[in-house]
């Protein structure tokens, strides 16, 4: 009889700890802090280089959509970037059944205000049910492109191996041969 009571108590303890885990995951007071950065793509290549520049005063927002019907469930106010182009967005609640993305809103720079195609939005996961502990979530950097590429871009991109065999218009670069 004592063994049956022990088994029952252990089973009850396991069930309660599981329920408490679910209750903690569904806590509406749960919060996350989403961090990221906005930059100016000075070479118009849609990725950061060593001469990319942070954009102070750019606006971003975070929206979370229902995973099944795509309707917006929650969104942040527009957040403005700091001197280093960085931002922090505080988000309350667990968003396990939602798709959340930070997106560009506006650039303060007239010479760099064309959103990059690839880095205009960054998806962030805002749930603890994914196995990531802690409250900080990091979004990919978002970028705007400069109206015209800087003159030093060719040198920077060549150093990166980007123009190793071809120049920017697709012709064979000087001093390189593609012949065997």
N, C-alpha and C positions, 0 to 999 in steps of 0.2 A: 504494500500500500504506500509506503514511504517513497519508493521509486516512482510510482505513478504521479505522486504529488511533485516530486522533483522534476520529472519530465514536463509536467504541466506548467510549472513555474518557469522553467527554461524556455519553453515554447512561448509563453506569454511575454517574457522579457524580449525575445527576438521579435515578436509581432509589434510590441510597443516601440522598440528602437527603430523598426522599419517605418512605422507610422510617424514617429517624431522626425525622421529623415525627410519624409514626404512633406510634412508640415513646414519644415525649415526651407525646403526648396520652393514652396509655394508662398513664402513670406512676401507680402506686398511691400514691406518696409525694406526689403533687400535693395541694395543700390550697387551700381557699377559706375566706374569712371572711364570714359572712352577718351583716349588721347591720340593725337595725330598731328600732322604738319601739312602746310600748304606751301608750295614752291613755284617759282617761275622757271619754266623750261627754256633757258636762254638759247638753246641750240635747235629747238623745234623738232626733237627726236622722240618725244613722248616717254622719256625716262630721265632720271636725274643723272647729272654729271657733276664733276668737281666745280664747275662754274655755274651751276644752278643757284638761284637766289631764293631765300625765304621771303614770303610775302606777309608783311605786317598789315593788319587791318582787313584781311580777306574774311568773308563770311562763309560759314558752313552750317549745315543743319543735320539732325539725325531723324530719320523716319523709320518706324517699324510697321510692317504690313502683315496682315493675316496670311499665314502660309498657304491656305487653301483658296481664299477668294481674292487675295491681293489688295483688300481694302486697308487703308491706313488706320492703324489702331492707335498709335501715339506718335508724337513728333516733338522736337525741341524747338525752342526759339532759335533765331539765328545767333550763332556764336562767332565772335570776332577773334582773329588770331593775334598773338602777341608779337613782340619784336623779332623773335626767332621763327615766326610763322606757325607757332604751335597753338594748339587749342586743347581744352578739356571740357567734356560734356558729362554732367552728372545725370544718370538715368536711374529712375526708381522702378523696382519690381523686376520679376523674372520674366523674360520674353522668350521662353522655350519654344512656343508654337508660332513664332514670328520671324520674319526676315527683316533685319535691321541694317540700315546703310547710312553712312555719313556721306553727304554730297556737297559739292561746291554750290554756293549761292551767288557770290559776287566778289570780284577783284577790285581793289582800289586803284590799281595801276592801269592807266590807259594804254601803256606800251606792252602790257602783259595781262590780257583779259580774255583770251580765247581758251576755253577749257580743253584739256587734252581728251581725246576720245577714250583712251584706256583708263586714265586716272581721274575721272570726274566723280566717281563714286567708290566707296570702299565698304565692303560688308563686314560687320562685326557680330560676334556671337555673344548674346547677353543672357546667359543662363549658367547656373552652376551644374546643371544636369549633363554637361558635356565633359565633365571630369577636370576642368580647369578651376583651380582654387584661386582665391583672391578676388578683389573687386576691380582691378585694372584690366582694361582691354585696349589693345593697340590696333589702330586702323592703319592701313597702308597710306602712304603720303599721297596727297592729291595735288594735281598740277594744272597750271595755266601755261600757255605758250606765248612767248614773246612775239611781237608782230614780225620782226626780222631777226634771224639768227645773228649772234655776235660773230665778229671776224675770227676770234680765236677758237671757234667751235671745231673747225677742221683739224687743228692741231690736237685739241683735246680728244676728239673722236679717233684720230689716227693713233694716239697713244693707247687708246682702249682697244685697238685692233679693228675698229669699225671700218676704216678706209684702207685696210691693209692691201687689198688687191684692186679696189675700184674707188674712184673719187665720187663726190656726191651726185654726179650726173650719170654714173654707171660706166664711165670709160676707164680703161686700164690706167692705173696710176703710174706716174713716171718711175722708172727704175725697177718695175716689177714686170715679170713676164709670166704668162700663163702657159707658155709652150713647154713641153717636157724636155 
